[in-house]
Amino acid sequence: MDLKESLEREIRQVKESLEREIHQVKTTLEQGFAQVNARFDTQAARLDRHAGMWQTGRRWSARMDSWAEKVDGALEAKDREIAELRERLIKLERRAG
């Protein structure tokens, strides 16, 4: 075997070895990206659930605030009415007494 054939064989072996290494690296990268994508998908689903819960809670809080304002207004009106009735009663009792 002469030097030229030996060099060709050596170059071919290096080429094939590099192709195998590149294929392994490619496979490893594809698997890694698949795992990362799976984790991102899981995280996205969890964040979607959290967003839904947050929006539901925000709507509930807004309704509760509205209800509380209505109740506070009604209680304030009743308190004013009761105070006015007490004053009238006191005035009537003073006149009668």
Wavefront OBJ file of the C-alpha trace (Angstrom):
o trace
v 0.000 0.000 0.000
v 1.479 3.281 -0.934
v 1.378 6.570 0.928
v -1.425 8.015 -1.192
v -3.795 5.091 -0.430
v -2.858 5.202 3.222
v -3.647 8.927 3.390
v -6.943 8.433 1.539
v -7.941 5.668 3.952
v -6.950 7.792 6.953
v -8.887 10.788 5.623
v -11.935 8.582 4.969
v -11.770 7.216 8.518
v -11.499 10.716 9.979
v -14.445 11.822 7.799
v -16.584 8.865 8.897
v -15.620 9.403 12.518
v -16.577 13.077 12.263
v -19.885 12.144 10.629
v -20.661 9.748 13.501
v -19.746 12.383 16.095
v -21.840 15.032 14.335
v -24.778 12.612 14.165
v -24.454 11.876 17.906
v -24.266 15.586 18.742
v -27.292 16.242 16.513
v -29.253 13.448 18.210
v -28.288 14.727 21.656
v -29.305 18.288 20.733
v -32.635 17.130 19.300
v -33.380 15.164 22.478
v -32.394 18.138 24.638
v -34.578 20.519 22.655
v -37.466 18.053 22.838
v -37.141 17.982 26.637
v -36.969 21.776 26.813
v -40.025 22.083 24.557
v -41.923 19.593 26.712
v -41.099 21.604 29.828
v -42.128 24.851 28.141
v -45.415 23.251 27.066
v -46.058 22.132 30.655
v -45.161 25.582 31.947
v -47.397 27.277 29.367
v -50.342 25.095 30.380
v -49.740 25.910 34.052
v -49.491 29.635 33.314
v -52.718 29.473 31.300
v -54.475 27.898 34.297
v -53.043 30.560 36.616
v -54.158 33.320 34.247
v -57.672 31.870 34.177
v -57.787 31.693 37.961
v -56.430 35.233 38.264
v -59.049 36.590 35.869
v -61.814 34.720 37.675
v -60.586 36.082 41.004
v -60.339 39.589 39.585
v -63.929 39.425 38.311
v -65.133 38.031 41.645
v -63.314 40.791 43.533
v -64.841 43.444 41.283
v -68.314 42.029 41.896
v -67.680 41.891 45.643
v -66.491 45.522 45.630
v -69.617 46.563 43.760
v -71.841 44.609 46.153
v -70.040 46.032 49.200
v -70.515 49.580 47.891
v -74.242 48.949 47.405
v -74.584 47.481 50.903
v -72.559 50.330 52.424
v -74.796 52.857 50.653
v -77.943 51.101 51.848
v -76.650 50.892 55.436
v -75.665 54.552 55.392
v -79.143 55.521 54.163
v -80.751 53.407 56.913
v -78.450 54.932 59.538
v -79.412 58.449 58.376
v -83.094 57.516 58.420
v -82.812 56.037 61.923
v -80.955 59.129 63.147
v -83.638 61.396 61.659
v -86.400 59.308 63.245
v -84.645 59.485 66.643
v -84.357 63.262 66.382
v -88.052 63.527 65.473
v -88.972 61.230 68.357
v -86.887 63.238 70.788
v -88.527 66.473 69.570
v -92.008 64.927 69.905
v -91.239 63.725 73.436
v -89.976 67.159 74.426
v -93.158 68.785 73.131
v -95.370 66.240 74.867
v -93.389 66.312 78.097
l 1 2 3 4 5 6 7 8 9 10 11 12 13 14 15 16 17 18 19 20 21 22 23 24 25 26 27 28 29 30 31 32 33 34 35 36 37 38 39 40 41 42 43 44 45 46 47 48 49 50 51 52 53 54 55 56 57 58 59 60 61 62 63 64 65 66 67 68 69 70 71 72 73 74 75 76 77 78 79 80 81 82 83 84 85 86 87 88 89 90 91 92 93 94 95 96 97
